[in-house]
Amino acid sequence: MSAHAISAQAKIIALEKTSAAVRAENFLLDDLGFYRENSMFLKRGCLTRNRDKFMSAYSSKPDLKLYSPLISIVENYPRYSAGKLARRRRENIMKRAFIALLLTVVAAAVSLPAFAQDYAAIVAAPDRSDADRTTDKRRDPLKLLTFTGVREGMRVLDMEANARYTTELLARAVGSNGVVYAQDSAEVIERQVKDKFDIRAQKPVMKDVIHVIRNYDDPLPPDVRNLDLITFFFAYHDMTYMQVDRAEMNRKLFAALKPGGYLLIADHSARTGDGVSVGKTLHRIEEGVLRKEVEAAGFKFVAEGNFLRHPEDMRDVIVFRAPTPVDEFILKYQKPQ
Ligand SMILES: C[S@@+](CC[C@H](N)C(=O)[O-])C[C@H]1O[C@@H](n2cnc3c(N)ncnc32)[C@H](O)[C@@H]1O
């Protein structure tokens, strides 16, 4: 979470504590009023002698622990007139109304914009390229970003970042308090990416992206740990025809995430029975096989996104020349807490 969001949350917690403390004082004033009316503690000094008993009864109430001035109210009780107790109670009601108003203002004006992620604004950013907007037509980035849950300040690994279409969207979402590690193997850079990374890297929005040129089965330097999120979009199938130990890769991805962190995988669907045999020819992979491989590393399945599903796709043609939109699955996994 960003420093901005943390300070907003701290303000809300402080206000809630103040509100609870004022409420606690009112409970006490009510009780003192009750004792006064019932003449139980009218004799000066009686309450002080019973103070320990009184406070131990109250100390079990969490609200009262917050409010040390209560001790002085109890100790000074014999000097408080009934009128003073009532006045203090009225002041507290006003105080609580004011705090409630402040809470509303802080939540609305300070904290909410920090918590809510405006994915639509990210996708609509005027400095995105025309090429990326063309890719948007088959990727549905608004739904995809929403499904990832990427947030400002997160530390993210983007596997096989390639031309960095996804990396740039993630970089915009995490902002300057976050970081995106964009991974590619040297082989893929040489064969496919070429200068695409360097060209895109010149955009100001890419300044917090760290280019990581490493093999897929050892994708991060060992000191990069506790990631919030890993994205592996439309590239797991490529692992099936390169020299990649996929079981080791999945174990490394698992180790790199913090407990509770998420792995998001999207890929082009292959027919049942095709397994990993069509990775190179059709650029597809059988969903069930991929699921088994990922789950073997310890990831727990959380949800699937069905917004890029296309049952009309016969899944027997290479994705680049498919006559229909390509049937694609999106899976969300979590490293258990
Ligand atoms: C390896 S994949 C994924 C890379 C990266 N992880 C991402 O999310 O953008 C991207 C490659 O597929 C290529 N591609 C081109 N047309 C495509 C299509 N119709 N369907 C899928 N991929 C296509 C893109 O040009 C790009 O080189």
The ligand as a Gaussian input file, in Angstrom:
#p B3LYP/6-31G(d) Opt

LIG

0 1
 C        4.400000     -13.508000     -26.408000
 S        2.949000     -12.719000     -26.402000
 C        2.809000     -11.972000     -24.778000
 C        3.826000     -10.942000     -24.376000
 C        3.500000     -10.238000     -23.091000
 N        3.486000     -11.132000     -21.974000
 C        2.221000      -9.450000     -23.164000
 O        1.332000      -9.668000     -22.345000
 O        2.080000      -8.627000     -24.042000
 C        2.886000     -11.414000     -27.414000
 C        3.224000     -11.663000     -28.830000
 O        2.140000     -12.206000     -29.575000
 C        2.000000     -11.459000     -30.783000
 N        0.673000     -11.494000     -31.436000
 C        0.425000     -10.899000     -32.560000
 N       -0.826000     -11.120000     -32.963000
 C       -1.403000     -11.881000     -32.070000
 C       -2.710000     -12.438000     -31.929000
 N       -3.676000     -12.253000     -32.822000
 N       -2.953000     -13.157000     -30.865000
 C       -2.005000     -13.341000     -29.981000
 N       -0.755000     -12.849000     -30.044000
 C       -0.452000     -12.112000     -31.101000
 C        2.383000     -10.100000     -30.339000
 O        2.758000      -9.304000     -31.389000
 C        3.569000     -10.351000     -29.433000
 O        4.751000     -10.473000     -30.112000

